[in-house]
Amino acid sequence: MTTVRTIMRSDVQCINVRDTMKVAAEQMRRFDVGALPICDGEGRPVGIVTDRDIVVRVVGRGADPSTTTAGELAQGGEDLHTVDAATDIDDALVLMEQRRIRRLPVTEDGVLVGIITEADIARNLSENTVGEFVGAVCAADLPARSG
């Protein structure tokens, strides 16, 4: 059995619910990532914030990135899905495909220990598996072909 731990990125960075979107943007730039899990004070993921969230939901609405907190913007809450590091990778892929999840926080005993992204799937799994994943998760977001 191949587990999630095998392909996850263990160098995942997170931000605290009290951190501002300015801090989130600085962290994204520093670590060259487009999303950060948001964790509570005990390291448990409670949401995810993306670079697009900062642009569209903060700047685009005229809010101040230096006062808007990650907790205010957290994508997830009740809808946040995580997976345990010992989970079979096929089970994690089913969850990601069914829920159209592009980034899946990985936990142990509820604490963030990693993340699986589209890039991790592309680097570590077969071309066929990657194609199925893209078809299920990403294809609906692609523009329709003309002609």
N, C-alpha and C positions, 0 to 999 in steps of 0.2 A: 504494500500500500504506500503510495506517495502522499505525504502529508503537506498541508499548507506551509509548514515550517520550511520545507524543501525549496520553495520558490519565493517566499515572502522576502521583503526588504526589512531587515532587522534594524537598519539605521534610521527608521522613521522618526521624524520630529513632530512634536505636537505643541499646541499652544493652550494656555489656560483659558477658562471661560471668562476671566476678567481682563485678558489681554485685549488691546484695541486692534482695529483693523490696520492701523498704521504699523503696529508691531507684527501683525500677520504678514503684511506685504513685505516688510523688511526680512522676515524669516524666509518667506518664499524666494526672495531674491538671493539671500545668502546661501540657501540650500538648493537652489535651482529646481524648485518644485512648483506645481500649480495648485496644490491643495494641501491642507494640513488638518489632521484630526484635532478636534477640540476635546481636551480632557478636563475632568474635574480635579480637585486637589489631591485625589488619591491615584491619579493616573488612569482612571477609567474613561474610555471614550464616550462622549455625549453628543457628538456631532462632527461635521466636517465643513470647513469653509474653503472655497475655491477662489482663485484669482478673479474669475468671472463674477462671483458674489460681490467682491470688493468693488469692482467697476460698476456693475449693474444695480446692485441693491444698496450700495452706500453712495458712491460718487454720483452715479446716475440719478439718484433721488435727492441729491443735495445734502445728504448727511455728512457729518464730519468724521473721516477715518480715524482721527486722533481721539475721538470720544466714543465712537460706536464700538461696543465690545463683541468679542467672539460669541459670548453667550446669547447676545441679542440676535445674532445672525446664524447661529448653529443650524446647519442642515442636518436633520436627523431627529433628535429628540426621541419621540416614540417610534419613529420610522427608521432609526439608525439600525443597520444590520452589522453585526460583527461575526467573526468566526474564531473558534479556538484553534490554536497552532497545531493541535493533534488531529484536526479534521482532515479527512481524505480530500485531496485536491479536486476530485470529480464532484464531490458534494458541494464544495465551495463554488465551483464553476456553475453548477445547476442554480444555486442561489443567486449568483451574479447575473446569470442569463435571465432567470425568471423575473428578477426585480430591476433589471437593466442597471446594474451597479458597476461603475467603472473603477472604483477604489473601495477596497474592502479592508477595514481595520481588523487586525489579528490580535487576539488577547490570550492571556493565560490567567486563570483565576480572576477574570474580569479586567485585568490591567493590560494596557496597550503594550505589545511586544513587537509589532510589525505591521506591514500593510502589503496588500497585493494590488497591483495596478495593471492596466492593460499592457504596459511595457513588460512587466514581469511575466505575464502570460505569453506574450510574443517571444520573449527570450528563452523561455524554459519549456514550452510545450510544443507538440507537433503542429505542423502547418495546418493540418485538417482541423485540429482542436481550435487553433487560433481563428481559422476561417469561420467555424461555427460560432465562436464567441463574438466575433465582429458582427456576423449576421444577426445574432440575437440581441446584442447590446447596443451596437453603434449604427447599424444600417438605417434605422428609422430616423436618425438625425442627419443623414447625408442628403444632399440635394438630389432631386430627381434628375435623371438624364434626359436631355432633350435631343430629339432627332433620332 
